[in-house]
Amino acid sequence: MPETKEGIWIRRLMVAVYGTVTMISAPLRILAVLVFGRVSKTLYYFHDLDVSPITFDIADYLVIAEMERRRRGFDHIYIYIVPGRSRGLRDEGEEYEKLVGRSNRLWRLNNLVIPTLALLPSCSGYSFCKDRRQATLFRIFAWGYTFPPTYWPAFPVGLFRRPILEAARHGASIFPIFSSPIQSLTYVQQWLSARIGTKKAISITLRSYGFDPTRNSNLAAWAAFARSLNQEEFAPIFVLDTDTAMDAVPEAIKDFLVFHEAPWNLALRSALYELAYLNLAIVHGPTALLWYNDRCRYVIFFPQGGSSRTDPDYVRANGFIRGESLPFATPFQKWVWEPDDLSAIRQEFTRMCDAIECKSGSTDRELNPG
């Protein structure tokens, strides 16, 4: 993943030469053309674990692949998951490895990355490649239908969210992207009906993670906010961080509803977000499920500084513009570039509720199994 101009051009040349030699020398090329060249309307996305972190960044990658599918007029996306060269994964920094070891990342692969694929309606399926040689064979068969287009297992390509934001600012349509499976909506509606009746569900997603703890949620502020709500009208529902979800519920929120299923079932988490009257959180991984679902209403807080993931360089590199919401956000989706302190939470909650009620006739969400 070179960054200099020289390195980028050298890499492009090597990819072109490698791809040409591989395709010409492979007798399967003719078969690939016969099978895929006239019949396939599927884009084959190679998700390479040698360059891709096993995090909620998978949401960004799926959006980029979906944008390419639409651009090329294909019907579906099929995903090949390619093992990394470090025992099936990619090398991480020493500090990260200590907190998020290999077993943790393998668990996330199967319980975070894979379930996210079910939220993308155009995804027709996925396969785990046995090794990188098998991935090369699949790449040959997918000739002309590959994403990223220059991808080869010998030259993996990393994806970044910045192109999504830039495309939206230039008028590209991003929505619709994610949607929750019908059955997950049914189950969560059942959960809500049994516990809050007709009250308005307010989801509060907490970050309580050992890596980069300066980005964790202000638990005291969120607990105080939940207590301040009109309990006859609103029902605050907390979603715990997966990293600490097996611990005892924090004392500050023990009297409130906790949706314990969300950390362990991504479809149910997504359904809760869709059915909630409003979703509140500090910016972190799971909020990507809110960004890319136009059925979700949210207010997300983005503190400035204090971490490499919130400093000005990170903001610019990712294509965010300080003070603005995402360029494709709906009127009921807002980023607040302030810490999640009590006064800011109350103020932004009131503002968003006022906006929702002003257009309540056109924004009511009901479960629609059809």
Secondary structure as UniProt FT lines:
FT   HELIX           5..25
FT   HELIX           28..36
FT   TURN            37..39
FT   STRAND          42..48
FT   TURN            49..51
FT   TURN            56..57
FT   HELIX           58..72
FT   STRAND          76..82
FT   STRAND          88..89
FT   HELIX           94..99
FT   HELIX           102..108
FT   HELIX           109..113
FT   HELIX           114..117
FT   TURN            118..119
FT   TURN            121..122
FT   STRAND          123..128
FT   HELIX           132..141
FT   TURN            142..144
FT   STRAND          146..147
FT   TURN            149..150
FT   TURN            153..154
FT   HELIX           162..169
FT   TURN            170..171
FT   HELIX           182..196
FT   TURN            197..198
FT   STRAND          200..205
FT   HELIX           213..215
FT   HELIX           219..228
FT   TURN            231..233
FT   STRAND          234..239
FT   HELIX           242..244
FT   TURN            245..246
FT   HELIX           251..253
FT   TURN            254..255
FT   STRAND          257..258
FT   TURN            260..261
FT   HELIX           262..264
FT   HELIX           266..275
FT   STRAND          278..282
FT   HELIX           285..287
FT   HELIX           288..291
FT   TURN            294..295
FT   STRAND          298..301
FT   TURN            308..310
FT   HELIX           312..317
FT   TURN            318..319
FT   TURN            322..323
FT   TURN            327..328
FT   TURN            331..332
FT   STRAND          333..336
FT   HELIX           342..358
FT   HELIX           360..363
//
